[in-house]
Amino acid sequence: MTEEIPSYYIGTKHKIEARKVVEDFQGDNYNLGTAITYLLRAGKKDGNPIEQDIKKAINHLHFELDRLHKENKIRTGALAR
Protein backbone atom coordinates (compact mmCIF):
# COMPACT_ATOMS: atom_id res chain seq x y z
CA MET A 1 0.00 0.00 0.00
CA THR A 2 1.45 3.34 -1.06
CA GLU A 3 0.59 6.59 0.67
CA GLU A 4 0.50 9.81 -1.27
CA ILE A 5 3.10 12.29 -0.01
CA PRO A 6 1.61 15.73 0.80
CA SER A 7 2.84 18.36 -1.64
CA TYR A 8 4.29 20.49 1.17
CA TYR A 9 6.89 17.75 1.78
CA ILE A 10 8.07 17.67 -1.86
CA GLY A 11 10.47 20.19 -3.36
CA THR A 12 9.26 22.22 -6.30
CA LYS A 13 12.34 22.11 -8.54
CA HIS A 14 13.77 18.59 -8.16
CA LYS A 15 10.68 16.96 -6.59
CA ILE A 16 12.73 15.47 -3.72
CA GLU A 17 10.84 14.43 -0.58
CA ALA A 18 11.89 16.18 2.63
CA ARG A 19 12.31 12.82 4.39
CA LYS A 20 14.81 11.69 1.75
CA VAL A 21 16.91 14.81 2.31
CA VAL A 22 16.78 14.19 6.07
CA GLU A 23 17.65 10.49 5.68
CA ASP A 24 20.64 11.42 3.53
CA PHE A 25 22.02 14.14 5.82
CA GLN A 26 20.67 13.48 9.33
CA GLY A 27 19.03 10.05 9.30
CA ASP A 28 20.56 9.18 12.65
CA ASN A 29 19.47 12.32 14.51
CA TYR A 30 15.77 12.80 15.22
CA ASN A 31 15.93 16.39 16.47
CA LEU A 32 18.06 17.71 13.62
CA GLY A 33 16.07 15.77 11.06
CA THR A 34 12.78 17.07 12.41
CA ALA A 35 14.09 20.65 12.47
CA ILE A 36 15.17 20.32 8.83
CA THR A 37 11.77 18.92 7.86
CA TYR A 38 9.94 21.82 9.51
CA LEU A 39 12.19 24.31 7.74
CA LEU A 40 11.74 22.62 4.36
CA ARG A 41 7.95 22.78 4.64
CA ALA A 42 7.81 26.20 6.36
CA GLY A 43 4.84 28.18 5.13
CA LYS A 44 3.67 25.48 2.71
CA LYS A 45 1.19 23.52 4.84
CA ASP A 46 -2.32 24.97 4.97
CA GLY A 47 -3.11 26.31 8.42
CA ASN A 48 0.55 26.42 9.49
CA PRO A 49 2.01 29.91 9.15
CA ILE A 50 5.72 30.07 8.34
CA GLU A 51 6.44 31.46 11.82
CA GLN A 52 4.90 28.36 13.42
CA ASP A 53 7.10 25.97 11.45
CA ILE A 54 10.21 28.04 12.17
CA LYS A 55 9.41 28.01 15.91
CA LYS A 56 8.92 24.23 15.79
CA ALA A 57 12.31 23.85 14.08
CA ILE A 58 13.96 26.08 16.69
CA ASN A 59 12.39 24.01 19.48
CA HIS A 60 13.92 20.83 18.04
CA LEU A 61 17.30 22.53 17.74
CA HIS A 62 17.03 23.50 21.41
CA PHE A 63 16.08 19.91 22.28
CA GLU A 64 19.24 18.73 20.50
CA LEU A 65 21.42 21.32 22.23
CA ASP A 66 19.98 20.25 25.57
CA ARG A 67 20.67 16.60 24.74
CA LEU A 68 24.26 17.38 23.74
CA HIS A 69 24.77 19.47 26.84
CA LYS A 70 23.57 16.67 29.13
CA GLU A 71 25.36 13.92 27.23
CA ASN A 72 28.72 15.62 26.74
CA LYS A 73 28.66 18.31 29.42
CA ILE A 74 29.52 20.92 26.80
CA ARG A 75 28.57 24.57 26.68
CA THR A 76 26.01 25.20 23.98
CA GLY A 77 26.62 28.92 23.53
CA ALA A 78 24.70 32.13 23.95
CA LEU A 79 21.87 31.18 21.60
CA ALA A 80 20.86 28.16 23.64
CA ARG A 81 18.27 28.46 26.37
C-alpha positions in Angstrom: 0.0 0.0 0.0 1.5 3.3 -1.1 0.6 6.6 0.7 0.5 9.8 -1.3 3.1 12.3 0.0 1.6 15.7 0.8 2.8 18.4 -1.6 4.3 20.5 1.2 6.9 17.7 1.8 8.1 17.7 -1.9 10.5 20.2 -3.4 9.3 22.2 -6.3 12.3 22.1 -8.5 13.8 18.6 -8.2 10.7 17.0 -6.6 12.7 15.5 -3.7 10.8 14.4 -0.6 11.9 16.2 2.6 12.3 12.8 4.4 14.8 11.7 1.8 16.9 14.8 2.3 16.8 14.2 6.1 17.6 10.5 5.7 20.6 11.4 3.5 22.0 14.1 5.8 20.7 13.5 9.3 19.0 10.1 9.3 20.6 9.2 12.6 19.5 12.3 14.5 15.8 12.8 15.2 15.9 16.4 16.5 18.1 17.7 13.6 16.1 15.8 11.1 12.8 17.1 12.4 14.1 20.7 12.5 15.2 20.3 8.8 11.8 18.9 7.9 9.9 21.8 9.5 12.2 24.3 7.7 11.7 22.6 4.4 8.0 22.8 4.6 7.8 26.2 6.4 4.8 28.2 5.1 3.7 25.5 2.7 1.2 23.5 4.8 -2.3 25.0 5.0 -3.1 26.3 8.4 0.5 26.4 9.5 2.0 29.9 9.2 5.7 30.1 8.3 6.4 31.5 11.8 4.9 28.4 13.4 7.1 26.0 11.4 10.2 28.0 12.2 9.4 28.0 15.9 8.9 24.2 15.8 12.3 23.8 14.1 14.0 26.1 16.7 12.4 24.0 19.5 13.9 20.8 18.0 17.3 22.5 17.7 17.0 23.5 21.4 16.1 19.9 22.3 19.2 18.7 20.5 21.4 21.3 22.2 20.0 20.2 25.6 20.7 16.6 24.7 24.3 17.4 23.7 24.8 19.5 26.8 23.6 16.7 29.1 25.4 13.9 27.2 28.7 15.6 26.7 28.7 18.3 29.4 29.5 20.9 26.8 28.6 24.6 26.7 26.0 25.2 24.0 26.6 28.9 23.5 24.7 32.1 24.0 21.9 31.2 21.6 20.9 28.2 23.6 18.3 28.5 26.4 
